[in-house]
Amino acid sequence: MKDKANEIIKFYNSNNVTRIIDYLGIILLKSNLGNVKGFLQFYNNRYIIHVNHNIENESEIDMVIAHELAHYFLHKNMNCFEFNSNSLYFEDKIEKEANLFASELLLTDNMLLEEFIYLESFTIKDISNYFNLSYELVELKFETLKLDDSFFKEHKERMFRGGF
């Protein structure tokens, strides 16, 4: 997921999800989706990302868009109707992949490295507030990286020796 997210960031020169969907010509619609946060739809040869209009927090909206972009980049050729009826495990797997992709897209390793001096003593909640991202997204990123004190110490020593 990290490689795919980094490839996309490099190609679009941004991790700004609104900029990416604009570039791709993906339509963003906000509507009443009940308990659903969002979904990706292909209609009339266009992709549409639907976001629940009840979501007002911009960082949560970005998370939903990033999650749906994951489905666009990773899963758009899958027949959702076919696998939903056959395998809940497979559905869970692709949702986890989408969440992981979203965490890599919205919180890159470089973002953490650039700020690591400030983040060194932060909790996950502090980091989520610092970057204005959801706790769950930051927690997933840290679980994926398995970051610990040695990560920060290693990069701190490298910085003082002359950078990355």
C-alpha positions in Angstrom: 0.0 0.0 0.0 2.8 2.4 0.9 4.4 2.0 -2.5 1.2 2.6 -4.4 0.3 5.6 -2.2 3.8 7.0 -2.8 3.6 6.4 -6.5 0.3 8.4 -6.6 1.7 11.2 -4.5 4.7 11.5 -6.8 2.6 11.3 -10.0 0.1 14.0 -8.8 2.8 15.9 -6.9 0.4 16.0 -3.9 -1.4 14.0 -1.3 -4.3 16.4 -1.3 -7.2 14.1 -2.1 -9.4 16.9 -3.5 -6.7 17.9 -6.0 -6.2 14.2 -7.0 -9.9 13.6 -7.6 -10.1 16.9 -9.6 -7.2 15.8 -11.7 -8.8 12.4 -12.3 -12.2 14.0 -13.1 -13.9 12.1 -10.3 -17.1 13.8 -9.3 -17.6 14.4 -5.5 -21.2 14.3 -4.3 -22.5 14.9 -0.8 -25.8 13.3 0.1 -27.7 11.5 2.7 -26.2 8.1 2.9 -27.7 7.0 6.3 -25.0 5.2 8.2 -22.6 4.9 5.2 -19.7 7.3 5.2 -19.1 7.0 1.5 -18.8 4.9 -1.6 -17.3 4.9 -5.1 -19.6 4.5 -8.1 -19.0 4.1 -11.8 -21.9 5.7 -13.8 -22.1 6.9 -17.4 -18.4 6.3 -17.9 -17.5 8.5 -14.9 -16.4 7.8 -11.4 -18.3 9.4 -8.5 -17.3 9.5 -4.9 -20.3 9.9 -2.7 -19.7 11.3 0.8 -22.3 11.4 3.6 -23.5 15.0 3.9 -23.7 14.5 7.7 -19.9 14.5 7.9 -18.8 18.0 8.5 -15.2 17.6 9.7 -12.9 18.2 6.8 -10.3 15.7 7.9 -12.9 13.0 8.1 -14.2 13.9 4.6 -10.6 13.7 3.4 -10.3 10.2 5.0 -13.5 9.1 3.3 -12.2 10.4 -0.1 -8.8 8.8 0.4 -10.5 5.5 1.3 -12.6 5.7 -1.9 -9.6 6.6 -3.9 -8.1 3.4 -2.6 -11.0 1.5 -4.1 -10.5 3.5 -7.4 -6.7 2.7 -7.6 -6.8 -0.8 -6.2 -10.2 -2.4 -6.6 -12.1 -0.7 -9.5 -12.0 -3.7 -11.7 -13.6 -6.0 -9.1 -17.2 -6.9 -9.3 -18.4 -5.8 -5.8 -21.8 -7.4 -6.2 -20.3 -10.7 -7.0 -17.9 -10.9 -4.1 -20.3 -9.3 -1.6 -22.6 -12.3 -1.9 -19.8 -14.9 -1.8 -17.2 -13.8 0.7 -17.4 -11.5 3.7 -13.7 -12.2 4.4 -12.8 -10.8 1.0 -14.9 -7.7 1.5 -13.2 -7.2 4.9 -9.8 -7.6 3.3 -10.4 -4.9 0.7 -11.8 -2.5 3.2 -8.7 -3.0 5.3 -6.6 -2.4 2.3 -8.5 0.8 1.5 -8.0 2.0 5.1 -4.3 1.2 5.0 -3.9 3.0 1.6 -5.8 6.1 3.0 -3.4 6.2 6.0 -0.4 6.0 3.7 -1.8 8.7 1.4 -2.8 11.2 4.1 0.1 10.6 6.5 3.3 9.9 4.6 6.5 8.8 6.2 8.1 12.0 5.0 5.5 14.0 6.9 6.4 12.1 10.1 10.2 12.4 9.4 10.0 16.2 8.8 8.2 16.7 12.1 9.8 14.0 14.2 11.6 16.3 16.5 8.3 17.8 17.6 6.5 14.4 17.5 9.1 12.5 19.6 7.1 12.7 22.8 3.6 12.8 21.3 0.9 10.3 21.8 -1.1 9.0 18.8 -3.9 11.4 19.9 -1.4 14.3 19.9 -0.1 13.4 16.5 -3.7 13.1 15.1 -4.4 16.6 16.4 -1.1 17.9 15.1 -1.9 16.8 11.5 -5.6 17.2 11.9 -6.3 13.6 11.1 -8.4 11.0 12.7 -7.1 9.0 15.6 -7.9 5.8 13.8 -5.9 6.8 10.7 -2.8 7.7 12.8 -3.1 4.6 14.9 -3.3 2.5 11.7 -0.2 4.3 10.3 1.8 3.6 13.5 0.6 0.0 13.6 1.8 -0.4 10.0 5.1 1.2 10.6 5.5 -0.3 14.0 7.1 2.9 15.0 8.8 3.1 18.4 11.4 5.2 20.1 14.2 3.6 18.0 12.6 5.0 14.8 12.8 8.6 16.1 16.3 8.1 17.7 17.7 6.6 14.5 16.4 9.5 12.4 17.4 12.1 15.0 21.0 10.8 14.9 21.0 10.8 11.1 19.8 14.4 11.0 22.5 15.6 13.3 25.1 13.7 11.2 24.1 15.7 8.1 20.5 14.9 7.1 18.6 12.1 5.5 
